[in-house]
Amino acid sequence: MGARLFGWGTESGALTAAEANALLDRVRPWLAITAPVEEPTLGEIELAPPRLAAAGALTPWMRSDPLARATHTYGQAYRDLVRRLERHFAPAPDLVARPPDEGGIVATLEWADAHDAVVIAFGGGTSVVGGIEAPCDDPRPVISLDLEAVSGVVEVDTLSLAARCRAGTRGPDLEAALAPRGLTLRHFPQSFEFSTVGGWLATHAAGHYATGPTRIDDAVESLRAVTPRGILETGRHPSWGAGPDPRAWLLGSEGALGIFSEAWLRVVARPTFHARVVARFPDVGAGVAAARDVAQSGLRPANARLLDPLEAVVSGAGDGGSALLLLGCESADHPVDGEMARLRELAADHGASFDDGDRRPDARWRDAFVRAPYARDVLVRAGLLVETFETVTTWDQLNALRHAAIGTAEDAVAASGSSGGRVSWRLTHLYPDGAALYVTVLAPARPHDRVGQVDEVRTALLTTLAAVGAPVTHHHAVGRVHQPALAASGPALATALLAGAKSVLDPRGLLSPGVLLASSRPGPGRPDDLG
Ligand SMILES: Cc1cc2nc3c(=O)[nH]c(=O)nc-3n(C[C@H](O)[C@H](O)[C@H](O)COP(=O)(O)OP(=O)(O)OC[C@H]3O[C@@H](n4cnc5c(N)ncnc54)[C@H](O)[C@@H]3O)c2cc1C
């Protein structure tokens, strides 16, 4: 992201004035909205003077100007958007480093260590959990390490079907490099346009595949990361059986154990056969049961999302009377009509009806999905709280958790003094043994304490999740925002193992303190046994 002081993506991608007005007109009848808050300008932002000045060989790619610092302060969570609108940029990093290559990453870490500074990896800046935000409880200066220049697809093995990709490569650039060879990674998170390979690896990102190989983890052949203790590289292995998988130590490490410089990722032939259908269920429970049958059928459709009636109507895909199950199959090898026919039978067994030949519900949902972050900017500027929460659970728990999570969110919004709020949900990823539950809250914001309000809603929801052992996230990551809840609810021995890995790879606590693990600054010096 990086270039805008407020807002998703690019200015040219934002909603036009007419589109924004139409959106607000749709919302106005049921939610109180305010006159739009103006976006911040650079001149309105006050930053403390940087506590470090670039020097030596690093000077050409280090910046400390207000624009670079302000655009590397926050990610894209609701709490980030409102702090931008409030012109509150206090956590701005002191320096932004844009190394040209892996050697520059090494040099930045060495320089930071010598200057007792903290380093926070910055990929596309689309984190929604405070992953790229400076810690407020650490007195050290902060360097935001932007991987933008360490990018590109540098090698493709067309025999093994894998591509060596640098960490700063954004989704569209990666796909553009693979397309001439007829290949694709087919990893399309909603943030695809602006997020990066390194960010995906660091957060266990989940792409558009609703079943089967959902996470970037499923595509990883090998990893290469710069740590304060040196380079950690795993070999290219189709599979691993020699003890704990070294890749697993780094995947999802959120910049707290090392900085990814590149990875070999498995790619596939671009699909040429497609089939799509939208199944409607007046009974939401029947939709859930159909989703479960689809997930357990062994068919692994590329798309299989269940939208509750409210999500369906908000996206323009439904009329609010039915839940929708969006189904899609694809293949580069064979026609998928047979698979789709069987999926339709599974849905029909639960009372589904279909809009045969009508592509519009599916197309409208896709369009709304891609443009949702731009629409959110408009709603937040108009005084609405718009935030999403997600988790994953087994099918035996799913309906109970769904009801509990929706009830909790509605109660928390009402308790925060906000009336008329709406809570919708969808199942975003299906597994044979369970599903990811994704909850969206839309409500009038509490003026003057919008961050406090969303934190109250989140705390209530996390308490409900903890009561049934559901994790704090399915794919939004942990960052600073979920770290305390993870520490309270996760297995204590797993946290100890993670702390052990941190003490081996980052003994002086240089990398992203407060992300994944509580921020506790190690004592001076390096433990003797680590050399
Ligand atoms: C509108 C919207 C939609 C989203 N949709 C999805 C979705 O569908 N699926 C999904 O999984 N997530 C989604 N996210 C969350 C976010 O996009 C993902 O977490 C994404 O993987 C972050 O990538 P990034 O390059 O933007 O990383 P950043 O936001 O820059 O960083 C994320 C974390 O990774 C670390 N990091 C970044 N680069 C590196 C590196 N090279 N080495 C080590 N650590 C690094 C950072 O320090 C930080 O902790 C969405 C977010 C938004 C705002």
The ligand as an SDF file (V2000), in Angstrom:
LIG
                    3D

 53 58  0  0  0  0  0  0  0  0999 V2000
   -9.4800   -5.5240    2.6590 C   0  0  0  0  0  0  0  0  0  0  0  0
   -8.6120   -6.6220    3.1770 C   0  0  0  0  0  0  0  0  0  0  0  0
   -8.8320   -7.9170    2.7360 C   0  0  0  0  0  0  0  0  0  0  0  0
   -8.0420   -8.9610    3.2170 C   0  0  0  0  0  0  0  0  0  0  0  0
   -8.2670  -10.2140    2.7310 N   0  0  0  0  0  0  0  0  0  0  0  0
   -7.5070  -11.2340    3.1710 C   0  0  0  0  0  0  0  0  0  0  0  0
   -7.7130  -12.5530    2.6760 C   0  0  0  0  0  0  0  0  0  0  0  0
   -8.5760  -12.8110    1.8330 O   0  0  0  0  0  0  0  0  0  0  0  0
   -6.9170  -13.5340    3.1560 N   0  0  0  0  0  0  0  0  0  0  0  0
   -5.9460  -13.2870    4.0660 C   0  0  0  0  0  0  0  0  0  0  0  0
   -5.2370  -14.2150    4.4530 O   0  0  0  0  0  0  0  0  0  0  0  0
   -5.7350  -12.0560    4.5470 N   0  0  0  0  0  0  0  0  0  0  0  0
   -6.4660  -11.0240    4.1250 C   0  0  0  0  0  0  0  0  0  0  0  0
   -6.2440   -9.7550    4.6060 N   0  0  0  0  0  0  0  0  0  0  0  0
   -5.1630   -9.5100    5.5630 C   0  0  0  0  0  0  0  0  0  0  0  0
   -3.8030   -9.1730    4.8760 C   0  0  0  0  0  0  0  0  0  0  0  0
   -4.0190   -8.7330    3.5770 O   0  0  0  0  0  0  0  0  0  0  0  0
   -2.9150  -10.4110    4.8850 C   0  0  0  0  0  0  0  0  0  0  0  0
   -2.4860  -10.6520    6.2090 O   0  0  0  0  0  0  0  0  0  0  0  0
   -1.6880  -10.3150    3.9560 C   0  0  0  0  0  0  0  0  0  0  0  0
   -1.0640  -11.5780    3.9120 O   0  0  0  0  0  0  0  0  0  0  0  0
   -0.6930   -9.2740    4.3730 C   0  0  0  0  0  0  0  0  0  0  0  0
    0.2390   -9.0880    3.3220 O   0  0  0  0  0  0  0  0  0  0  0  0
    1.0860   -7.7330    3.1880 P   0  0  0  0  0  0  0  0  0  0  0  0
    2.0920   -7.9500    2.1240 O   0  0  0  0  0  0  0  0  0  0  0  0
    0.1860   -6.5940    3.0280 O   0  0  0  0  0  0  0  0  0  0  0  0
    1.8130   -7.7090    4.5970 O   0  0  0  0  0  0  0  0  0  0  0  0
    1.9020   -6.5170    5.6490 P   0  0  0  0  0  0  0  0  0  0  0  0
    0.5460   -6.0520    5.9910 O   0  0  0  0  0  0  0  0  0  0  0  0
    2.8800   -5.5230    5.2000 O   0  0  0  0  0  0  0  0  0  0  0  0
    2.5090   -7.3210    6.8890 O   0  0  0  0  0  0  0  0  0  0  0  0
    1.7540   -8.3190    7.5330 C   0  0  0  0  0  0  0  0  0  0  0  0
    2.6520   -9.0070    8.5780 C   0  0  0  0  0  0  0  0  0  0  0  0
    3.6760   -9.7390    7.9100 O   0  0  0  0  0  0  0  0  0  0  0  0
    4.9540   -9.2250    8.2480 C   0  0  0  0  0  0  0  0  0  0  0  0
    5.7470   -9.2280    7.0100 N   0  0  0  0  0  0  0  0  0  0  0  0
    5.4670   -8.5920    5.8400 C   0  0  0  0  0  0  0  0  0  0  0  0
    6.4220   -8.8840    4.9330 N   0  0  0  0  0  0  0  0  0  0  0  0
    7.2980   -9.7140    5.5380 C   0  0  0  0  0  0  0  0  0  0  0  0
    8.5050  -10.3510    5.1270 C   0  0  0  0  0  0  0  0  0  0  0  0
    9.0200  -10.2100    3.8980 N   0  0  0  0  0  0  0  0  0  0  0  0
    9.1570  -11.1300    6.0240 N   0  0  0  0  0  0  0  0  0  0  0  0
    8.6870  -11.2890    7.2890 C   0  0  0  0  0  0  0  0  0  0  0  0
    7.5600  -10.7060    7.7300 N   0  0  0  0  0  0  0  0  0  0  0  0
    6.8810   -9.9280    6.8590 C   0  0  0  0  0  0  0  0  0  0  0  0
    4.7100   -7.8490    8.8190 C   0  0  0  0  0  0  0  0  0  0  0  0
    5.7240   -7.4390    9.7040 O   0  0  0  0  0  0  0  0  0  0  0  0
    3.3640   -8.0420    9.5010 C   0  0  0  0  0  0  0  0  0  0  0  0
    3.5020   -8.6570   10.7470 O   0  0  0  0  0  0  0  0  0  0  0  0
   -7.0160   -8.6910    4.1460 C   0  0  0  0  0  0  0  0  0  0  0  0
   -6.7850   -7.3790    4.5570 C   0  0  0  0  0  0  0  0  0  0  0  0
   -7.5690   -6.3540    4.0830 C   0  0  0  0  0  0  0  0  0  0  0  0
   -7.3000   -4.9520    4.5300 C   0  0  0  0  0  0  0  0  0  0  0  0
  1  2  1  0
  2  3  1  0
  2 52  2  0
  3  4  2  0
  4  5  1  0
  4 50  1  0
  5  6  2  0
  6  7  1  0
  6 13  1  0
  7  8  2  0
  7  9  1  0
  9 10  1  0
 10 11  2  0
 10 12  1  0
 12 13  2  0
 13 14  1  0
 14 15  1  0
 14 50  1  0
 15 16  1  0
 16 17  1  0
 16 18  1  0
 18 19  1  0
 18 20  1  0
 20 21  1  0
 20 22  1  0
 22 23  1  0
 23 24  1  0
 24 25  2  0
 24 26  1  0
 24 27  1  0
 27 28  1  0
 28 29  2  0
 28 30  1  0
 28 31  1  0
 31 32  1  0
 32 33  1  0
 33 34  1  0
 33 48  1  0
 34 35  1  0
 35 36  1  0
 35 46  1  0
 36 37  1  0
 36 45  1  0
 37 38  2  0
 38 39  1  0
 39 40  1  0
 39 45  2  0
 40 41  1  0
 40 42  2  0
 42 43  1  0
 43 44  2  0
 44 45  1  0
 46 47  1  0
 46 48  1  0
 48 49  1  0
 50 51  2  0
 51 52  1  0
 52 53  1  0
M  END
$$$$
